Amino acid sequence: TSTPSVPNSLFWTQTSGIWRSPTSTGAPTLIVPYAGGELGGITVDSVGQRIYWGDFGNGSFFSANLDGTNVTALLPGESANSLTYDDGYLFWHDGASVKRYLVGTGPVQTLVTGCPVGQINVDAVNNQLYWGDCSGTLSRMNYNSTNPQVLLFEMGLKGLALTSQLYHAESSSPDL
């Protein structure tokens, strides 16, 4: 069966569930009602037409079609504060480590351990993972966990975004 067409949309989690809003209209729709958990990170696989999210209250991951149908439970016992998807992999941090999972085949692999990890993001063009840690240090490595590099030290990292350039916010400065 084919997934129904979904316009360009913004997805987010709230206590009540997973929400979607087409960027053209801004009209929000609750697509996956949810009760009893504490929803965390959410990410979109636009090629595979799936959304993925974590429930760190109940310790599990879920996925669904972009329209909210076909909800599937994944990875019981795992939770995510920050979650991203690229090239068949889910990447997340659980507060103490960065992990990845090849969707559908597994296994879960721990890529980074140590002090609690803040933000994570992927550079899909260069197949690299970026993360910040509790000391505010920004690091990166290849998807296959080779070539880890520290990029910036003790900068109070609070946010992280990638385009063709890396952007970060620091807790000690209002500048980006």
N, C-alpha and C positions, 0 to 999 in steps of 0.2 A: 504494500500500500504506500501511497505517497503522502508526504507531509503537506498539510494545507499551506498555501502561500501566506507569509507574514510580512507586512511592510517593514521598512527600516524602523527599528524600535529600540527603545531604552528599556532595560530590565533591571529590577531591583527587588530586594527582600525587605519585608516588614514583618512585624509580629503576626499579622494576619495571613501571610503567605507570599507568593511570588507574583509580582506585578509587571505589566508590560504597558508601554505607552508608545504608539507610533510617533515618530519624530515629526511627521507632517501635521498631526492634529493635536498632540499632547494629551489626548483623552486616555486616562489610566484605566486599565482593566485588571481585575484580579484573575489570574489565569490558573493558579494552583493554590486553592485555599489550604491553610495549614493551621494546625492547633497542636499545642503540647511540646513544641521544641523551641530552640533558640537558633534561628536562621543566621548563617554567617555569610561567607563569600559567595559570589555568583559570577559565572563566566559564560560566554557564548561560543559555540562552535558553529560559525555561520556556514561552513561548507557542509558539515554533517547535519545541520539544521536542528541542533540540540542546545539546551541550556543545562548547566550543571550548578549545583549549589550544595553547601554544607549545612548540616544541622549539628552544631557543636553542643547543643543541649542533650541530644540523644546519641551523639557520636556516630554519624553516618553521612554519606554523600548520596545525592539523588540526581537524576537527569529526567528531562522531558522534552518532547517536541517543542518548537518555538511557540506553538499555540497553547501549550500547557497540557496537551494530551500525552498519553503513554508514559506516565510517571514510572520510573524504574529506580529501585534501591540499589546503591553501589557501596562497596567498601564499609561494611559495618565495623564499628570500633575506631574509625578515623574521624577527625574533625578539622575544620579549617577556619582560620581567622581571615586569611587572604587566599584567593583561589584564582588561577588563570589557566587557560587552555591554549595549546598550540600543537599542530602536527601530530594529532592523535594522543597527546599526553595531557593529563591534568597535573598541574604543579600547585602546591599549596604549602602553607606553613601552619603549624598547630600550636605555635607559641614557643616551642623549644627546638624545632627542626624544620627543614625544608624537605619535602618529599615529592615524588612523582609517581605516576601510574599510567601505563599504556592502556587506554580505555579498551575494555573487553578482553584483554589477555593478561594484564598484570605482569609481574607482581608489584606491590608497593616497594619503592626504593627510597631510602633515606639518603639525601644528597649533602645536607649540611646539618651539623649539630652544634650545640654550644649555647651561648646565651640566647634568650628568646629573640626570635626574628620578627622584624616589623613588616615592612612592605615587600612584596615580590612582584616582578614583572618579567616579561619575555621579549627578546628581540627576535622575532620570527624570521627576519631576513638572514641573520647571522647565527641562528640557533644557539642563543645565549640566554642564560637566566641571570637576572639581577636581584639582589636582596639587600636589605638593611638589617643591622643587628642592634642589640640593646645598647651598645656603646655609641651608636650613631654612625658606624662604619658602613660604607657602601661597597659591595663586592659583586663579582660576576664569575661565571664559569660556563663552559660549553654544556649543552643539554646532556651529553654523555658523562658529565661530572669531571671532565678533564680541564686543565688549564685554569684553576681558580686564581683570581686576582683581586687584590684590594685596590679600589679606585680612589676612595676618599676616607680619611680617618676622622673619627670623633666630631662629626658635623651635626649631630642632633637630628637625624633623618626622621621626618614625619610623613612624607608622601613621596611617591615615585611614579613617573610616567615616561613612556618612550614614544618617540616618533622616529625621525631620522637622527634625532639628537636626544640625549638623556636630560631630563628635567627633574629636579628634586627640590623639596621644601625643607628648610631647617627650622628647628624649634626656637633657635636663638635669633632668627631674623625674619622679617616680614617679606623678604625678597624671594623670588623664585630663581 
